[in-house]
Amino acid sequence: MTPERFSGSIPPDDLQGKALAEVVNDALGGAAGKKVAMAFQNSSYGIGLQKSFEEAWQKLGGTIAVTVSYSATQPSFESEAQK
């Protein structure tokens, strides 16, 4: 058997962040007056997604309580979870 190939395109960060903000908005019954905490991977992808989500969330009326970055290679995320 040979592995099958899959090709497709990945949406840009700004579209992913907006979509995520809309999903969270729907799950919380609206963003207005709501605070969320964010953890994101300290990489170009993670930073771009974090920025686009934050912008979209604030446009919906929500606020960001705290943002925490992490490295994907670190052995533990305990200190980040405590923030």
CORVEN-V471622 format. One record per residue. N is the residue number from 1. OMEGA is omega in whole degrees, -180 to 180 (* if undefined). BURIAL is b if it has 16 or more other C-alpha atoms within 10 Angstrom, else e. D_LAST is the distance of its C-alpha to the last C-alpha in Angstrom with 2 decimals. Layout:
N_OMEGA_BURIAL_D_LAST + N_OMEGA_BURIAL_D_LAST
//
This chain:
1_176_e_48.09 + 2_179_e_46.40 + 3_177_e_42.86 + 4_179_e_42.76 + 5_176_e_41.14 + 6_176_e_38.88 + 7_180_e_38.58 + 8_179_e_36.75 + 9_179_e_34.63 + 10_180_e_30.91 + 11_179_e_30.13 + 12_-178_e_28.62 + 13_-176_b_24.94 + 14_177_b_25.89 + 15_179_e_27.57 + 16_180_b_24.85 + 17_179_b_22.18 + 18_180_b_24.62 + 19_179_b_25.49 + 20_178_b_21.93 + 21_179_b_21.41 + 22_178_b_24.69 + 23_179_e_23.82 + 24_177_e_20.63 + 25_180_b_22.80 + 26_-178_e_25.44 + 27_-178_e_23.23 + 28_-180_e_21.79 + 29_179_e_25.24 + 30_-178_e_24.57 + 31_-175_b_21.86 + 32_179_e_23.22 + 33_-178_e_21.00 + 34_176_b_18.20 + 35_175_e_14.57 + 36_174_e_12.69 + 37_-178_e_9.33 + 38_169_e_10.27 + 39_-178_e_9.83 + 40_179_b_12.98 + 41_-179_b_15.13 + 42_179_e_15.94 + 43_180_e_19.61 + 44_178_e_22.15 + 45_-177_e_21.93 + 46_-180_b_18.16 + 47_178_e_18.11 + 48_179_b_21.19 + 49_179_b_19.95 + 50_-179_b_16.70 + 51_-178_e_18.97 + 52_177_b_21.57 + 53_-178_b_19.38 + 54_179_b_17.82 + 55_-180_b_21.42 + 56_-179_b_22.86 + 57_179_b_20.33 + 58_177_b_20.97 + 59_178_e_24.69 + 60_178_b_24.52 + 61_180_e_23.21 + 62_176_b_19.52 + 63_178_b_16.56 + 64_-179_e_13.23 + 65_-179_e_10.44 + 66_172_e_7.86 + 67_-178_e_8.77 + 68_176_e_7.49 + 69_179_b_10.57 + 70_176_b_11.77 + 71_-178_e_15.27 + 72_-177_e_17.38 + 73_-178_e_19.05 + 74_-174_e_16.38 + 75_-178_e_17.17 + 76_177_e_13.83 + 77_-175_e_10.51 + 78_-178_e_9.17 + 79_178_e_6.97 + 80_-179_e_5.51 + 81_-179_e_5.49 + 82_-177_e_3.82 + 83_*_e_0.00
//
